Amino acid sequence: MKFFQFLEKALSESNGEPSGMRVQVFYLVVILVAVIAVGFIYVVWNHPDIVILYLTTIVTLIAVALGFKKWQKSDEVKEETKPEGKTG
């Protein structure tokens, strides 16, 4: 039961409210991990000469996703710190 409590807490905002975006990202990550694993097995067995290229592509995709999340979070922080009545 503690695992599900951990998931509930991990998929909630810092104030404890449920986060639909985090749930969607969780589903996406689970699906992507399965696809990447199957793809890696296929590449290792059938095309061992491009294993490094496959891994480089995966690392690049992960870096882009993490960079996007960092940008989104910093944009949210900027919005929260704007004085009231000010736009732009």
C-alpha positions in Angstrom: 0.0 0.0 0.0 2.9 2.4 0.6 3.8 2.3 -3.1 0.4 3.6 -4.0 0.6 6.3 -1.4 4.0 7.3 -2.9 2.4 7.5 -6.4 -0.4 9.6 -5.0 2.0 12.0 -3.4 4.4 12.0 -6.4 1.5 12.8 -8.9 0.3 15.7 -6.8 1.4 19.4 -6.8 3.5 20.7 -4.0 0.3 21.9 -2.2 -1.2 18.4 -2.3 -3.7 19.0 -5.1 -3.9 16.2 -7.7 -2.2 17.1 -11.0 -3.6 15.9 -14.2 -0.5 16.9 -16.1 1.7 14.8 -13.8 -0.6 11.8 -14.3 -0.4 12.2 -18.1 3.3 12.5 -18.0 3.5 9.4 -15.8 1.5 7.4 -18.4 3.7 8.7 -21.2 6.9 7.8 -19.4 5.6 4.2 -18.7 4.7 3.8 -22.3 7.9 5.3 -23.6 10.1 3.1 -21.3 8.4 0.0 -22.8 8.8 1.2 -26.3 12.4 2.2 -25.8 13.2 -1.2 -24.2 11.6 -3.2 -27.0 13.4 -0.9 -29.5 16.7 -1.4 -27.8 16.4 -5.2 -27.8 15.5 -5.1 -31.5 18.5 -2.9 -32.4 20.9 -5.0 -30.3 19.8 -8.2 -32.0 19.3 -7.0 -35.6 21.5 -3.9 -36.0 24.3 -4.0 -33.5 26.2 -1.4 -35.6 23.8 1.4 -34.6 23.5 0.8 -30.9 25.4 4.0 -30.0 23.2 6.0 -32.4 20.1 4.6 -30.8 21.4 5.4 -27.3 22.4 8.9 -28.4 18.9 9.5 -29.7 17.3 8.3 -26.5 19.6 10.5 -24.3 18.8 13.5 -26.6 15.1 13.0 -26.2 15.4 12.7 -22.5 17.5 15.9 -22.3 14.9 17.8 -24.4 12.0 16.6 -22.2 13.8 17.6 -19.0 14.8 20.9 -20.5 11.2 21.6 -21.5 10.0 20.8 -18.0 12.7 23.1 -16.5 11.5 25.9 -18.8 7.9 25.3 -17.9 8.6 25.4 -14.2 10.7 28.6 -14.4 7.9 30.2 -16.5 5.4 29.3 -13.8 7.6 30.8 -11.1 7.9 34.1 -13.1 4.1 34.2 -13.4 3.7 33.7 -9.7 6.1 36.5 -8.8 4.6 39.2 -11.0 3.0 42.0 -9.1 -0.8 42.2 -9.3 -2.2 44.4 -11.9 0.9 44.2 -14.1 0.7 42.4 -17.4 3.5 41.5 -19.9 
